[in-house]
Amino acid sequence: DHILRKYIFNGYQRIEFRALLVGLKEYSPEGKLVAQHDERSFASSFEKVYDKLKLEHPTLTVGFIFFGLKCLSDEENEAILRKVCNLNWKLTVGIDFVQAEDPYGSLEKYDKIADKVLGDYPDQWLKKCYHAGDTRDHLNHNIEIALKGGSARIGHGLNITQHIEILPLCSGVCFELCPVSNVITASSARLDLRLSTAPILLGLGVPVSINPDDPGKFGY
């Protein structure tokens, strides 16, 4: 409740959470684990809070993009995405793979996992919403892989200006820019949006959103 209210207070009307799909753990006041609930319990608990807030703020909408972790095996990530699809939750809008790009290399193998799983659940229409281009490395081609793989979003996309040949592929794809976290992680030294990729993308008619990214992790 308090997390949603924080964003509402700051003027947000659409909130999308990126999350790892897990169950809920219930602890006693002394810190002992007393019960463990599955993923459907998480979804049900969230919906109760969300439905209550919508009575006060009817324009508020919320969605979830669930992700796999690049540090996991292909089999583990496939199991995570299948769990997301089996949940078949109305608030799920997409899938992603997260963690730093440079250490984990090409997005290609993760996209193949997504294609394999999404192909088995065609009725759900889940979107790929990939982190890509969160790097200064001009040899990183993850944005191109994401675009050709059908990603509806590009998270960060910092090195798009190093690959101007793929700008025509960006039409209708929203770039989720995260200037504060990019400075904190040293992906970029530019907090001023006037010096970021935003003016270039907007000038070409490419949709852009400005996002907080990891406020819980970084404490802002």
trRosetta pair geometry for C-beta under 8 A, 3 or more apart (Angstrom, degrees):
i j d omega theta_ij theta_ji phi_ij phi_ji
1 4 6.2 -64 -155 39 28 106
1 5 6.2 24 154 -17 66 112
1 49 5.1 -131 -72 -151 77 119
1 52 7.8 -28 -110 80 109 127
1 53 7.1 174 -135 -63 76 116
2 5 5.5 -55 -142 40 34 113
2 6 6.4 46 154 -31 65 99
3 6 5.7 -47 -155 23 31 115
3 7 7.1 20 153 -9 61 102
4 7 6.1 -61 -157 39 35 104
4 8 6.2 36 149 -20 69 108
4 15 6.8 -165 -127 44 77 167
4 49 6.9 155 8 142 144 114
4 50 7.3 180 -97 -99 162 67
4 53 5.7 -60 123 -95 143 172
4 60 7.6 68 -178 -172 113 146
4 62 7.4 -42 -118 -85 118 138
5 8 5.4 -53 -142 39 36 115
5 9 6.1 43 156 -25 67 103
5 53 7.4 -139 -69 -122 76 126
6 9 5.8 -55 -153 32 27 114
6 10 6.7 12 153 -7 61 110
7 10 5.7 -62 -148 44 35 105
7 12 4.0 -36 165 40 96 138
7 15 5.2 84 119 -91 161 131
8 11 7.9 97 179 -29 29 10
8 12 6.3 -82 -81 60 33 82
8 53 7.4 -148 -51 -175 151 124
8 57 5.6 -93 -137 -88 135 168
8 60 6.4 -32 -99 -93 110 130
12 15 5.5 71 143 -68 135 92
13 59 5.1 -41 -148 130 116 106
13 60 6.1 -131 -156 -101 56 48
13 61 6.9 35 148 22 73 81
14 60 7.9 168 -80 -156 34 48
14 61 5.2 -9 -112 67 74 96
14 62 7.7 172 -159 -82 49 35
14 63 7.8 1 -173 8 90 101
15 60 7.4 -4 7 -165 105 93
15 61 7.6 175 29 91 64 50
15 62 5.0 -14 70 -112 92 80
15 63 7.7 173 94 29 51 61
16 62 7.2 157 -86 -163 43 51
16 63 4.6 -14 -112 69 89 93
16 64 7.1 174 -161 -87 69 20
16 65 6.0 43 167 -10 111 102
16 93 6.8 -65 -131 43 119 138
17 62 7.4 14 -5 -172 99 98
17 63 7.5 -169 27 95 67 46
17 64 5.2 -21 67 -113 93 72
17 65 7.2 -170 92 30 44 69
18 64 7.8 133 -101 -165 24 61
18 65 4.8 -28 -102 75 73 100
18 66 7.6 154 -158 -97 55 19
18 67 5.8 30 -177 -21 99 122
18 96 6.2 -32 -139 43 118 144
18 98 6.9 109 156 -58 135 141
19 64 5.9 -45 30 -156 114 107
19 65 7.6 129 20 73 65 51
19 66 5.9 -40 75 -108 73 67
19 67 7.3 160 75 17 23 87
20 66 7.0 90 -126 -158 22 81
20 67 6.2 -60 -82 65 65 80
20 69 7.1 4 -101 -45 126 105
20 80 7.4 -56 -154 -153 83 131
21 39 5.5 26 170 -131 99 133
21 42 7.8 171 -158 71 68 150
21 66 4.7 12 -40 -144 104 137
21 80 6.7 146 44 -167 104 84
21 83 5.7 -178 96 111 136 114
21 84 5.3 -180 -21 -83 155 82
21 87 6.8 -136 -156 -25 145 151
22 39 6.8 -161 140 -94 11 88
22 42 7.1 106 87 -53 52 157
23 36 6.1 69 112 172 135 83
23 37 5.1 -172 180 93 106 53
23 38 4.7 -74 -105 -136 122 21
23 39 5.4 -86 -78 -57 68 50
23 41 6.3 48 -154 49 86 110
23 42 6.1 -154 -140 -30 35 112
24 36 7.5 170 89 -158 50 47
24 37 4.3 -2 57 56 92 111
24 41 5.3 -105 23 106 116 115
24 42 5.1 159 -41 -77 98 81
24 45 6.6 52 -53 7 156 152
25 33 6.0 -50 -174 -130 111 102
25 35 7.6 163 -159 89 47 53
25 36 5.4 -15 -109 -110 71 76
25 37 7.6 -159 -73 23 27 75
26 33 7.4 100 75 -158 51 59
26 34 5.3 -65 106 66 95 90
26 35 4.1 6 49 58 123 93
26 36 7.3 -147 19 -71 80 32
26 37 6.9 65 -23 -15 105 105
27 31 5.7 -13 178 -145 128 31
27 32 6.4 148 -158 71 77 32
27 33 5.8 -46 -100 -93 75 44
27 34 6.5 129 -133 7 22 90
28 31 6.8 -42 70 27 75 20
28 32 4.6 5 30 52 115 89
28 34 5.1 97 -46 -39 89 125
33 36 7.0 14 179 -56 116 93
37 41 3.5 -60 157 60 126 164
37 42 7.1 155 105 -40 109 69
38 41 5.6 114 59 2 56 100
38 42 7.8 -105 116 -1 42 89
39 42 5.4 -47 -158 30 45 115
39 43 6.5 43 148 -18 70 102
39 83 6.6 129 -17 167 163 110
39 87 5.6 -81 120 -96 129 125
40 43 5.5 -49 -148 37 39 113
40 44 6.1 40 153 -19 68 106
40 87 6.7 -174 -79 -135 73 89
41 44 5.7 -53 -143 39 31 111
41 45 6.2 32 157 -20 65 107
42 45 5.9 -58 -147 36 27 109
42 46 6.3 24 157 -17 64 108
43 46 5.9 -58 -149 37 28 109
43 47 6.4 28 155 -21 64 108
43 87 6.5 155 -47 -175 148 120
43 89 5.0 -133 -131 -114 140 133
43 91 7.4 174 -146 36 95 117
44 47 5.8 -56 -148 34 29 112
44 48 6.8 34 154 -24 63 102
45 48 5.9 -52 -156 27 32 113
45 49 7.0 25 152 -11 63 104
46 49 5.9 -61 -157 39 37 107
46 50 5.9 32 151 -18 72 113
46 91 7.4 -109 110 48 129 164
47 50 5.4 -57 -138 43 33 112
47 51 5.9 34 163 -22 69 107
47 91 7.4 -159 -84 -25 90 135
48 51 6.1 -53 -142 35 23 108
48 52 6.6 24 156 -18 58 109
49 52 5.9 -61 -154 36 29 112
49 53 6.4 23 154 -15 65 109
50 53 5.9 -59 -148 38 30 108
50 54 6.4 34 154 -26 65 105
50 62 5.7 -109 -130 35 129 144
50 91 7.7 154 -7 -93 177 147
51 54 5.7 -50 -147 29 32 115
51 55 7.4 42 152 -26 58 94
52 55 6.1 -49 -168 18 35 113
52 56 7.7 17 144 -2 62 102
53 56 5.8 -62 -162 43 46 104
53 57 5.8 -19 159 36 82 106
53 60 6.2 -48 126 72 107 158
54 57 6.4 -78 -122 71 32 66
54 58 5.9 66 178 -110 74 45
54 60 5.8 -134 -101 63 69 105
55 58 7.4 19 -133 -71 15 79
57 60 4.2 54 116 -19 111 119
62 91 6.3 -5 105 -149 88 121
63 91 5.7 -173 -128 -178 46 72
63 92 7.4 89 -169 -147 81 11
63 93 4.0 13 -178 -14 133 130
63 94 7.9 50 150 11 124 85
64 89 7.2 5 47 96 131 133
64 91 5.3 62 5 126 101 96
64 92 5.2 -45 72 -102 99 56
64 93 6.7 147 60 14 42 80
65 92 7.8 112 -96 -157 29 66
65 93 6.1 -49 -74 69 74 88
65 94 4.4 -12 -120 73 94 92
65 95 6.7 180 -169 -87 76 14
65 96 5.4 47 153 -11 115 115
65 129 4.9 -72 -135 63 141 142
66 80 7.6 -158 148 157 111 98
66 81 7.8 155 105 -111 110 56
66 84 4.5 -175 78 -111 148 133
66 92 6.4 -28 -6 -133 111 109
66 94 7.9 180 29 95 59 46
66 95 5.9 -27 73 -112 73 70
66 96 7.5 176 94 29 29 78
67 95 6.7 135 -98 -170 44 62
67 96 4.2 -38 -100 76 101 86
67 97 5.9 150 -165 -100 95 22
67 98 4.7 34 161 -6 156 104
68 72 6.4 -109 177 52 94 129
68 76 7.7 135 -155 112 108 78
68 77 3.6 61 -165 -143 145 97
68 80 4.8 143 -101 73 85 139
68 81 6.1 -39 -52 -47 117 94
68 95 7.5 29 -9 -179 88 106
68 96 7.7 -161 27 96 64 46
68 97 4.9 -23 67 -108 90 82
68 98 7.8 165 79 20 42 68
68 110 7.0 -173 74 -149 127 108
68 113 7.2 -38 24 109 168 145
69 72 4.7 89 75 -8 92 106
69 76 8.0 -36 55 116 93 119
69 77 7.0 -146 47 -92 52 96
69 80 7.8 112 8 -28 77 169
69 97 7.3 157 -100 -158 8 74
69 98 6.5 -37 -110 65 58 77
69 99 5.9 69 -160 -27 73 126
70 97 5.6 91 -65 164 83 108
70 98 7.0 -128 -12 89 95 31
70 99 4.3 -129 32 56 109 123
70 100 8.0 -116 54 55 143 49
70 104 4.0 12 156 -146 141 163
70 110 6.8 -54 -104 -75 84 137
71 99 6.0 142 -25 -84 90 174
71 104 7.5 -98 -66 -93 55 125
72 76 3.9 -110 173 89 119 130
72 77 5.2 145 91 -51 118 84
72 80 7.5 84 87 -16 165 134
73 76 4.6 97 53 6 79 102
73 77 7.0 -150 92 -2 42 86
74 77 6.0 -60 -148 40 30 107
74 78 6.2 32 154 -21 65 107
74 109 6.9 -87 -94 162 112 110
74 113 5.8 -158 -154 -85 83 122
75 78 5.7 -52 -146 35 30 113
75 79 6.5 32 153 -21 63 105
76 79 5.7 -53 -151 34 32 113
76 80 6.6 35 150 -21 64 103
77 80 5.5 -48 -149 32 37 114
77 81 6.5 32 155 -14 67 103
77 97 7.1 13 -147 -111 137 111
77 110 7.0 -81 157 -131 162 83
77 113 5.3 21 107 167 118 162
78 81 6.0 -57 -149 39 32 106
78 82 6.3 31 153 -19 66 108
78 113 5.4 -125 -76 -157 81 105
78 116 6.7 -32 -122 89 114 127
78 117 6.0 180 -147 -64 73 115
79 82 5.7 -55 -145 38 30 111
79 83 6.4 36 153 -24 63 104
80 83 5.7 -54 -154 31 30 114
80 84 6.7 33 148 -20 63 102
81 84 5.4 -48 -152 32 38 115
81 85 6.4 34 152 -15 67 104
81 95 5.9 42 -124 -141 102 150
81 113 6.8 147 5 144 149 100
81 114 6.6 -160 -124 -109 159 58
81 117 4.2 76 116 125 128 176
81 118 7.8 -68 167 -47 129 72
82 85 5.6 -53 -146 40 35 109
82 86 6.0 36 154 -20 68 107
82 117 5.7 -128 -67 -136 71 116
82 120 7.8 -3 -112 75 94 138
83 86 5.8 -53 -141 39 29 110
83 87 6.5 40 153 -29 61 101
84 87 5.8 -52 -157 24 29 115
84 92 6.3 147 -178 -143 96 150
84 95 6.4 130 100 -94 163 110
84 126 7.7 87 129 -119 118 164
85 88 6.8 28 169 -65 44 69
85 117 6.3 -170 -20 165 142 105
85 118 7.6 -172 -86 -99 134 49
85 120 7.4 94 133 87 165 96
85 121 4.2 -141 -161 -44 133 166
85 124 6.0 -146 -141 -4 86 166
85 126 7.1 -108 -97 -9 86 146
87 92 6.9 112 90 -34 115 145
88 92 7.8 -127 -159 33 16 133
88 124 6.5 -123 -120 -105 78 118
89 92 4.6 98 70 -16 93 104
92 124 7.9 -14 93 179 120 120
92 126 6.5 -28 133 -110 105 112
93 126 7.2 134 156 -139 24 71
93 127 6.2 -13 153 31 74 108
93 129 7.5 48 109 -32 93 142
94 126 5.6 143 -113 -180 38 82
94 127 4.0 -45 -99 72 108 82
94 128 6.5 140 -162 -114 108 4
94 129 3.9 76 129 -9 151 116
94 152 6.9 -125 -104 46 141 119
94 153 7.3 92 134 16 174 120
95 114 6.0 172 96 -126 132 111
95 118 7.6 -145 25 -67 140 112
95 126 5.8 52 -14 149 98 128
95 127 7.7 179 21 86 65 44
95 128 6.3 -38 66 -111 82 53
95 129 6.9 148 63 28 30 83
96 128 7.5 116 -87 -167 55 59
96 129 5.1 -56 -69 81 103 80
96 130 5.8 158 -132 -107 79 39
96 131 6.0 77 -175 -10 118 85
96 155 7.0 49 -141 -15 138 141
97 107 7.2 157 61 -140 129 87
97 110 4.3 -57 -14 -174 167 148
97 114 7.8 -113 -33 -50 109 116
97 130 6.9 0 33 -131 81 86
97 131 7.0 -114 78 37 58 99
98 131 5.7 84 -108 2 66 145
99 103 7.8 -69 143 65 104 110
99 104 6.1 82 101 -22 109 147
100 103 5.3 56 93 20 112 104
100 104 6.7 138 86 1 64 101
100 134 7.5 -122 -141 101 52 119
101 104 6.4 -93 -151 51 27 92
101 105 8.0 -154 174 27 62 8
101 107 7.9 -33 -134 -58 101 94
101 131 7.2 -146 -65 128 104 105
101 132 7.5 102 -102 -135 138 38
101 133 7.7 132 -62 -4 172 7
101 134 5.2 148 -10 63 125 87
101 135 5.0 -99 75 -44 130 120
101 140 6.3 63 140 -149 130 143
101 142 6.0 -106 -148 -8 131 159
102 135 5.5 135 -57 -116 94 126
102 137 6.1 123 -103 -11 104 141
102 140 7.2 -77 -91 -80 70 134
106 109 6.6 95 93 -1 96 85
106 141 7.4 -3 -121 62 92 88
106 142 6.8 178 -147 -85 48 84
106 145 6.7 123 -172 -53 89 164
107 110 5.4 -68 -166 47 60 111
107 111 5.7 63 139 -30 87 105
107 130 6.5 65 -158 -171 145 141
107 132 6.0 -27 -51 -105 157 103
107 142 4.2 99 -14 -139 121 96
107 145 4.6 161 68 95 109 138
107 146 6.0 -10 109 -58 163 83
107 149 7.8 -119 122 -1 116 150
108 111 5.7 -57 -149 33 30 112
108 112 6.7 32 154 -22 64 102
108 145 5.4 -106 -72 -143 72 141
109 112 5.6 -47 -154 29 37 115
109 113 7.0 41 148 -20 63 99
110 113 5.6 -47 -156 30 40 114
110 114 6.6 41 147 -18 66 102
111 114 5.5 -51 -150 36 37 114
111 115 6.3 40 151 -21 67 103
111 128 7.5 34 -128 -138 85 149
111 130 7.6 -16 -85 -87 95 146
111 145 6.2 -150 -20 158 150 105
111 146 7.4 -157 -84 -98 127 49
111 149 4.4 -91 -154 -121 137 156
112 115 5.6 -50 -146 35 33 112
112 116 6.4 38 153 -23 64 104
113 116 5.8 -55 -152 32 31 113
113 117 6.5 18 156 -10 65 108
114 117 6.1 -63 -148 42 29 102
114 118 5.7 17 164 -10 69 115
114 128 5.9 74 161 -101 154 111
114 149 7.6 74 73 168 130 131
115 118 6.2 -58 -131 45 24 103
115 119 5.9 34 163 -30 61 111
115 149 7.4 -111 -58 -156 110 103
116 119 6.1 -60 -155 28 20 115
116 120 7.4 12 151 -14 55 105
117 120 6.0 -64 -163 32 36 107
117 121 6.9 -6 154 12 70 109
118 121 6.0 -77 -146 56 39 89
118 122 7.5 81 157 -86 69 51
118 124 7.8 -119 -143 64 75 110
118 126 6.2 -129 -119 63 108 103
118 128 7.8 -73 -45 -57 159 92
119 122 6.9 5 -157 -62 35 90
121 124 4.6 1 148 8 108 122
121 126 7.3 25 102 9 121 115
122 125 7.9 41 171 -59 47 57
127 151 7.8 87 166 -155 87 47
127 152 4.2 -32 -172 12 129 136
127 153 7.4 82 135 -2 125 94
128 146 7.3 -168 135 -158 124 81
128 149 6.3 -72 103 120 171 105
128 150 5.8 101 31 95 128 81
128 151 4.3 -88 110 -104 108 65
128 152 6.4 138 67 6 62 77
128 153 7.9 -153 113 37 58 74
129 151 6.5 128 -104 -163 19 92
129 152 6.0 -36 -86 62 73 89
129 153 4.1 22 -144 42 80 121
129 155 7.0 74 151 -40 78 103
130 142 7.7 -143 145 163 128 102
130 146 4.2 -145 71 -128 142 122
130 149 7.5 59 -22 74 149 129
130 151 4.3 -69 15 -118 107 145
130 153 7.0 169 35 82 49 75
130 154 6.7 -12 77 -116 80 51
130 155 6.5 -128 120 14 38 97
131 134 5.8 -22 175 -14 101 129
131 155 3.8 -48 -101 70 61 127
131 156 6.1 41 -155 12 80 111
132 142 4.1 -155 -148 126 91 102
132 143 4.6 143 134 -84 118 53
132 145 7.1 -162 -131 62 136 88
132 146 4.1 -112 -39 -20 161 146
132 151 7.1 142 -5 57 138 171
132 154 5.3 -71 55 -148 104 88
132 155 6.6 107 16 50 58 71
132 156 7.1 -172 66 61 36 94
132 157 6.4 31 86 -84 78 68
133 140 6.8 150 -111 114 48 118
133 142 5.9 -153 -45 74 56 97
133 143 4.1 28 -50 -55 120 111
133 154 6.5 19 26 176 122 118
133 156 5.8 -168 85 101 78 94
133 157 4.3 43 73 -131 137 36
133 158 5.4 -180 141 38 89 56
133 159 4.6 -145 -158 41 91 81
133 160 5.7 29 -163 -47 161 73
134 155 6.9 -20 -51 113 118 86
134 156 3.8 45 -85 92 89 166
134 157 7.7 -3 -61 -18 60 24
134 158 5.9 81 -123 6 35 111
134 182 7.6 -137 -148 -108 89 93
134 187 5.5 -48 179 -136 77 150
135 140 4.7 62 75 16 144 165
135 142 7.8 94 16 23 125 124
135 158 6.6 174 46 63 31 116
135 159 5.7 -26 78 -23 74 131
135 187 6.7 -78 -87 -142 26 98
136 158 6.9 -51 -76 120 55 128
136 159 6.5 153 -130 -80 23 109
136 187 7.0 176 -35 -166 86 56
136 188 7.8 151 -70 -84 100 57
137 140 4.3 88 87 -17 104 107
137 159 6.8 -51 63 -81 47 159
138 159 6.4 -171 -99 -164 48 127
138 162 4.3 -133 -120 179 89 143
138 163 7.7 162 -156 -51 74 82
140 159 6.0 99 69 53 109 159
141 144 4.7 -37 179 37 89 119
141 145 6.1 96 121 -24 84 96
141 163 7.2 125 -122 -99 69 149
142 145 5.3 -53 -145 39 40 114
142 146 6.0 43 155 -23 70 104
143 146 5.7 -55 -148 37 30 112
143 147 6.2 28 156 -18 66 108
143 154 6.0 35 -132 -141 90 136
143 157 5.8 85 -106 -128 124 81
143 159 6.9 -156 -13 76 130 85
143 160 5.7 169 -143 -90 172 79
143 163 6.3 168 66 59 127 147
143 166 6.6 147 112 94 106 147
144 147 5.9 -55 -144 38 29 109
144 148 6.1 20 161 -10 65 111
144 163 6.4 -116 -49 172 107 152
144 166 5.0 -127 -97 -94 90 159
144 169 7.4 87 -129 55 63 159
145 148 6.2 -61 -143 44 25 103
145 149 6.0 22 157 -18 63 116
146 149 5.7 -65 -146 41 25 110
146 151 4.0 -22 174 8 90 146
146 154 6.0 121 109 -106 146 89
147 150 8.0 72 174 -47 28 15
147 151 6.3 -67 -79 44 33 97
147 154 7.4 -11 -65 -73 86 121
147 166 6.3 146 46 173 156 122
147 169 4.3 81 158 138 143 128
147 170 6.7 -67 -113 -79 136 57
147 173 6.5 -75 -116 -54 91 169
148 169 7.1 -41 -62 -153 66 149
151 154 6.4 95 115 -74 130 67
151 173 6.9 62 100 -142 79 124
152 173 6.5 -166 -171 -128 32 75
152 174 7.1 17 146 26 72 92
153 173 6.8 165 -104 -174 20 80
153 174 5.1 -28 -114 71 78 91
153 175 7.6 143 -166 -98 66 21
153 176 5.6 27 -178 -21 117 112
154 157 4.2 63 130 -65 122 120
154 160 7.6 82 132 -68 156 126
154 170 7.7 -48 -5 -128 142 97
154 173 6.0 56 -15 148 101 117
154 174 7.4 -171 26 93 70 45
154 175 4.9 -23 68 -111 103 69
154 176 6.8 -172 85 19 47 76
155 176 4.8 -23 -113 62 57 118
155 178 7.5 13 -174 -13 81 122
156 175 8.0 -71 89 -172 16 88
156 176 7.0 -14 -28 83 37 79
156 177 7.1 82 -128 -121 32 43
156 178 6.0 -48 -90 28 75 104
156 182 6.8 138 -135 -85 103 113
156 187 7.0 -48 -157 146 135 157
157 160 4.8 15 169 -34 96 118
157 175 4.6 -76 35 -141 152 111
157 176 7.8 121 1 46 107 55
157 177 7.4 -70 50 -84 100 72
157 197 6.6 -123 110 86 96 161
157 201 8.0 68 113 -76 140 144
158 182 6.6 143 -81 -137 131 135
158 187 5.8 -172 -28 154 164 109
158 188 5.8 -150 -131 -63 136 113
158 197 6.6 -170 -135 -19 41 133
159 162 4.5 -34 -177 29 88 119
159 163 6.6 61 132 -3 86 102
160 163 6.1 -79 -152 53 38 92
160 164 7.9 83 153 -83 67 48
160 166 7.6 -109 -148 76 79 103
160 167 7.2 97 172 -89 104 79
160 170 7.3 56 -152 -80 136 145
160 175 7.4 -59 -27 -111 155 143
160 197 5.8 86 51 -148 113 148
160 200 7.9 174 98 99 113 131
160 201 7.3 46 93 -75 153 108
161 164 6.8 13 -158 -65 41 88
161 197 5.9 -147 -35 -108 108 101
161 200 6.3 74 -89 70 107 174
163 166 5.0 0 140 22 108 110
163 167 7.9 162 111 -41 69 71
164 167 5.3 -13 -164 -21 57 119
166 169 4.9 -36 -178 26 80 121
166 170 7.1 93 130 -35 78 92
167 170 5.5 -46 -160 13 46 121
167 204 6.3 -84 180 -164 121 165
167 206 7.8 -103 -162 -52 84 137
168 171 6.7 -16 -177 -19 48 107
169 173 7.5 11 132 1 69 140
170 173 5.1 -103 -159 49 55 113
170 175 7.5 -2 -160 -48 120 109
170 201 7.3 -103 150 -136 148 96
170 204 7.3 53 83 111 126 134
170 206 4.8 -12 135 -113 118 131
171 205 7.3 13 -123 100 79 107
171 206 7.0 -104 -98 -97 35 79
172 207 7.3 23 -152 2 24 113
173 206 6.9 -19 66 -154 72 100
173 207 7.3 -160 95 46 28 97
174 206 7.9 152 -114 165 32 77
174 207 4.2 -47 -103 99 77 116
174 208 7.0 163 -160 -90 71 18
174 209 5.9 27 175 -7 119 104
175 197 7.1 -88 147 108 157 124
175 201 5.5 -76 27 -148 145 165
175 206 6.2 42 -5 139 113 117
175 207 7.1 163 18 93 67 60
175 208 5.1 -20 65 -110 94 73
175 209 7.5 -178 87 26 48 65
176 209 5.3 -16 -115 65 64 102
176 211 5.2 9 -178 -5 95 141
177 193 7.6 93 130 -126 149 101
177 196 6.5 92 -158 148 140 145
177 197 7.0 -167 -102 63 123 97
177 198 5.8 -37 -41 -74 171 99
177 208 5.9 10 -6 -169 117 102
177 209 6.9 177 26 81 74 46
177 210 5.6 -30 75 -105 98 58
177 211 6.7 151 75 20 43 84
178 181 4.6 -19 147 43 116 110
178 182 5.7 135 94 -30 78 93
178 210 7.9 137 -90 -164 36 52
178 211 5.0 -43 -88 77 83 93
178 212 7.2 15 -138 121 92 10
178 213 3.6 69 -151 -53 138 126
178 214 8.0 59 -175 2 142 76
179 182 5.6 -59 -143 35 29 116
179 183 6.6 28 161 -18 64 103
179 188 7.2 -76 -140 80 62 140
179 190 7.2 -78 -145 108 102 72
179 191 5.5 106 159 -145 112 51
179 193 6.1 -90 -64 -79 155 80
179 196 6.1 -85 -98 -77 112 152
179 210 7.1 -20 3 -147 104 98
180 183 6.2 -59 -159 33 30 107
180 184 6.6 25 149 -16 65 109
180 191 6.9 48 -95 -132 51 99
180 212 6.7 -13 46 -144 132 56
180 213 6.9 -164 67 30 89 116
180 218 7.8 169 133 95 105 152
180 220 6.2 -131 162 89 144 155
181 184 5.3 -54 -145 39 40 114
181 185 6.0 23 161 -6 73 110
181 187 7.9 22 120 26 72 123
181 212 7.5 93 -30 161 110 44
181 213 3.8 -83 -2 80 148 150
181 214 5.2 97 -110 29 137 95
181 218 6.4 -171 -108 -12 84 155
182 185 6.3 -62 -138 48 26 98
182 187 4.4 -85 -151 69 77 108
182 188 4.0 15 149 29 119 110
182 190 7.8 -19 109 61 126 69
182 213 7.9 146 -31 -29 69 164
183 186 7.5 27 -176 -78 31 33
183 187 7.9 -72 -50 49 20 73
183 188 6.1 -56 -72 82 56 80
183 189 6.8 78 -122 -135 80 26
183 190 7.4 -137 -81 62 97 28
183 191 5.0 0 -57 -72 148 93
184 218 5.4 16 174 -136 171 145
186 189 7.6 13 -147 -71 60 72
188 196 7.2 37 -178 -116 156 94
190 195 4.5 -132 -151 100 129 110
190 196 5.3 171 116 -76 127 74
192 195 4.7 56 86 16 102 106
192 196 7.2 -172 97 -24 51 89
193 196 5.0 -50 -145 21 46 122
193 198 4.9 -9 -176 31 97 149
193 199 7.7 126 145 -33 78 86
193 210 7.3 -39 -100 -103 140 128
194 198 7.9 -61 -85 65 22 112
194 199 6.4 40 -147 -36 48 131
196 199 7.4 126 70 5 65 80
197 200 5.3 -64 -164 45 59 115
197 201 5.6 53 144 -21 89 109
198 201 6.0 -63 -144 40 27 105
198 202 5.9 21 164 -14 67 113
198 208 5.4 118 -135 -180 81 163
198 210 7.7 9 -103 -78 138 98
199 202 5.8 -58 -138 43 28 108
199 203 5.9 33 160 -24 64 110
200 203 5.8 -60 -150 35 24 112
200 204 6.6 11 155 -9 61 110
201 204 5.9 -66 -153 42 31 104
201 206 4.0 -79 -174 70 87 119
201 208 5.2 114 100 -64 130 119
202 205 7.6 51 -175 -71 33 17
202 206 6.9 -91 -71 58 27 71
202 208 5.7 -64 -66 7 89 132
212 215 4.6 -11 155 -39 128 111
212 220 7.4 -161 -161 92 105 97
214 217 4.0 -29 168 38 113 118
214 218 5.2 90 105 -6 97 103
215 218 6.4 -74 -132 55 26 88
215 219 7.3 155 179 -28 58 2
215 220 5.3 -105 -133 71 81 64
216 219 7.8 24 -176 -68 19 43
